[in-house]
Amino acid sequence: QVQLVESGGGLVQAGGSLRLSCAASRSIFRFNSMGWYRQAPGKQRELVALITTGGNRNYADSVKGRFTISRDNAENTIYLQMNSLKPEDTAVYCCNANSRYGADWGQGTQVTVSS
């Protein structure tokens, strides 16, 4: 089992930016894909962005053009650069890693966007 530790959340005004990081305790080469999910109060968890081992990226329609997912294999870390943040982006953001052994999750980091 791998440990995933998120950081970088916080409080930001609408239109601002944040960069989330997810550090893995093992090499991220072992994962088929890694991604970011979010869950707002009273809502279901939703996929925000996904990146595969091959570098393919998928984004939720609501964040396309504003968020960018990237990975640093040497640092065993993935990132989520979030620009032009909106109040509706407020949620707990969790890191996810998928391998043939299953899925691992981080504890999450709170992102709050004020209007």
N, C-alpha and C positions, 0 to 999 in steps of 0.2 A: 504494500500500500504506500502511496506517495502522499506527502504533506504539501498542501498548496496554501500559501500565505499571501493574502491580498493586502495592498496598501495604496494610499493615494486619495482616498475618499475625503469628503469634507463638505463644507458649506460654501456655495458660490452664487453670485448673482446671475440672473438670466443674461445670456450672451457671453458668459465667461467660459473658461476652459479648465479641465482637470485631466490628469494623466494617472490612470490606474496601473498598478503593477501586480503581477502574480508570480511569485517565486516558488519553484518546485524543488522538493528535496532530492530529486533524482533527475537524471538526464531526460529531457523532454523529447528526445528522439524516439523513445519507446511509445509515445502516444500517437495514435492515428490522427487525432485532432485535439485542439484545445480551444476553449471559448469563454465568453462572458455571457452570463445570464443575469437578469434582474427581476426583482419582485417588489412591487409597490404595495402598500397597505390595502388589503381587500381585493387584490388582484392576483391572478395566476402568474407563476414564474414564466418568463419569456426569454427566448434566445435574443441576444443583442448582436453578437458577432462571433464568428467561428473562423479558425485558421487551421488548415491541414498540414501534415508533414511536408507535402509538396508545395506549400505556400499559397494554396487556393484560399480565397476569403469569401465569406458570405455575411451579409448584414441584414438586420431587420429593416423593413422599408422605412420605419420611423426614424432611423438614425443614418441612413445612407447620405453620404455627402458631408456629414458632420463628425462621425466617429471613424477612427482607423485602428484596426487591430494589427499588431506586429509581434514578432518573436525574436528573441536573442538566444540562439541555441547554446552559445558559449556560457551565458549566464543562467541558463535553465529558467528563463523568465519570458512571460508574454506581457504585452502592454495593451492598454486601450486608451488612445488619445481621444478625448471628448471635447469638441469645440461647439460654439454656438449653443450652449446648453439652454434647455427650456425647463420650466417648472415641472412639466410632465415627465422629465427624465429622472425625477426624484424617486429613489428606490435603493434597496440593498443590492449591490452588485456582487455576484459570486463567480469565482473562477471554476472552470470545469475541465477535466482532462479525460479523454477516452482512449482505452487500449483494448486489446483482445481479452484482457482480464476483467474489464468492467469500467465503471466511471468513478472518478474521484472528485470531491468537491472541497472548496475552501470554505472558511467561515463567513466570508462576505465583508464588504466595506460599504458604509453608508454614504450615499451621495444625495445631498439636498440642494436644490436649486430654488432660490428665492426670486419672486417676481418684482 
